Amino acid sequence: MDLWRVPARRERGWYLALMAPNAKGPSYAWLDPSRLYCHWQGLQDCIADLLQPFHHDAIDLVAGIDAMGFILGAAIANTLQKGFLAIRKAGHLCVETRSQPYTDYSARRKLMEMRTDAIQPGLRVLLVDQWVETGGTMRAAVQLVEQQGGVVAGVAAVCIEDSEGGRWLQERYKCSHCVPHHLMPQFNSHWLESFQDAGTSPGQA
């Protein structure tokens, strides 16, 4: 199967097969979604699917989480014609910031920062990250927005896993992800049937 060919019938999530498995060991995430972004139609359809639940919602600003959330977040902000706010790991912003500690998917303790001059009380923010595994990173971003009086209009990611943190988010906020229901067991078990085709080259598009 040529993964890079655009299918005649583009069903929701068809582009998820473009993602590649971890080939570098346990210190990395279990798969790499970034190859999806190399496919113009895949990226476009991913963004359309993520935005579908928010078509009638008021969104004032899109915030992407360091670092891969910057890709989807900026693309979504451009699609919505809204501004984009980068929520960064500590030490990268040279302006006044508010910080929030968190534990990421690898169980490492980190600090997240957001500039203090971008969010006014009542501003509706769509939070975007590439992936929600344990939910710790996204929860810290939610806290940063709400501490400054912002309203979380929604949470969007390629996948929101069925973890304690993923359920916490979905119980409290409007969430959107790209994984069809019948594929969720594969994502939750961290093994996709499409991995067997992961060696296909983008030059075959």
N, C-alpha and C positions, 0 to 999 in steps of 0.2 A: 504493500500500500504506500502510495506517495503522500506523506503527511503534509507536504507543502502545497498540494493542489487544493484549490477552493472547491468544496463539495457543491454539487448542484442544489442540494437541499441543505441549507445552513441551519441545522437545529441548534437550539440553545446549548452552549458549551462545547460545540464541535471542536473549537480551537484548543481545548484543554489537552488534547492528544499531542500538541506541539511541545509540551513541557518535557524536560529531560530529567532523568534520575540523578541523584547524587553519585558522583564517581570519585569523590575525594575523601571519603571517610566520615566518622561520627562527629567531627568538629564542625561540620557543615550541616545546613538544613537538608531534609530528606529528598528534596527535589528542587530543580531550578526552573521557575516559571518564566524567566526572562527571554527564553527563545520564542515564546508566544509573541513578544513585542516586535520581533523581527519580521513577522508576517503582517502585512498592512491590513488585510481583511480580518485576520484573527484579532488584531488589536482593536479595530473599529467595532467589531461585533461584541467583543468583551466589554468595551465601554458602553455600548448601547444596552447590553443586558444589565450592567450594573446600575445604569440610570433609570431603567424602566419603572421601578417602584416609586421614583421620586418625580415623575413627570408633572404632577400637579402640586408639588410641595414648594414652599418658599425656601430658597437657599441663597444666602448672601455671600458666602465665602467657602472655598474648598481648602482643606488642610491636608497635606500629605506627610507621612511619617518617615523619617530618616531610616534607611536611605531609599529602598526600592519603592516605597510609597510615593516618592517624588515623581516617578514616571507616570503611574496611573493618575495620581492626583493632579499633576499639571495638565495631562491630556483631558481629564474630566473638566477641569476649570476652563480650559480653552473651549471645549464643547458647549459648556453652559454660559460662556462669556462672563465668567466671574473671576475675581481675584484668587490668587493662590498663596497660601501661607505654609512655609516649611517649618515643621516641628522637628527639632534636631536633637541629636545626642549632645550631651554637655560638652562645652568647650569650643564650639564652632561659631557661636553668635557673639559679635563684638558690641552688642547693644544691651540695654537693660532687659533682663529676662526673669521669668518665673520658672522654677524647676520642680520636678516631680520624680522621686525614686521609683524604680520598677524592677521586676525580674523578667528577663526575656525567655524565649522558648528553650534556650540552652541552660536555664537556671542560673545565669549570671546576673548579678545585681548591677544596675546601671542608673544613670540619671538622664532625664529628658528635659529639654528646655524649649520655651516658647517666648518670643518677644512680647513685651507688655503693651505695645502701642497699636496692635492690629485688631483687637477684639473689644468692641464696646458692648455694654449690657444689652441683651436681647438679640444680638447678632446671631443669625442661624448658620451653623457651620456643618458642612458635610465632611466627615473624617474618612480618609482613604489610606489604606495600606495594601501592600501586595498580598499579605496572607495573615490570617489570625489562627494561630495554633493554640497556645495556652491562654491568650487574651491579655497577658500582662502589659504588653506594649501599648495596645489600643486603650486599655483601661486608664493608663497614665495619661494618654492624650486627651481622653474624655475629661479627666480631672483637671487638666490644665485649662481646657476651654471653659469648663463650668466655674472654676475658681475666679475667672475674670468676668463672669457674668454672661458668657456666651451660652447659646442653646445648641445642643447637639441635634442637628436636623436629621442625621442618619450616619450609618457606618457602612462603608463599602470595601470589599476586598475580593480578590479572585476566589478565595475559599475561606469560609469560617468553619473551622472544624468543630465537631461535636465533643468539645472539651468542657470542663467546668467554666473556664473563662469565656469560651464561645457562647455557652448557654446564658451566662450572666449578661452578656451584651445583648443577645437576642430577646431576652425577657424584658429589657429596660429601654431599648432603642430600636428604631426602625433600621433593619439591616438588609443588605443586599450582597449576594455573592453569585458566582457563575456556575456552580456545580449542580447538575440535575439530581433529583432525589435518588434515582437508581444508582448513581455513581458515588454517593456519599460514603457507603461502606468501604469502598476502595480508598478514598481519601483519608478516612478515619484510621484505616489500617496502614497507611503510608506505603501502599504498593498499588500501582496502576497497571492495568493490562496493556496500556499503550507504551509502557516502558520498553517492550520488545522491539518497537520501531523507533526508539529514540536516537538512533544513529544517523537518521536521514539528514542530508545536507541542505541548507537553505538555498544553495545554488540550483536545486532542482525545482524551485518554485515556478 
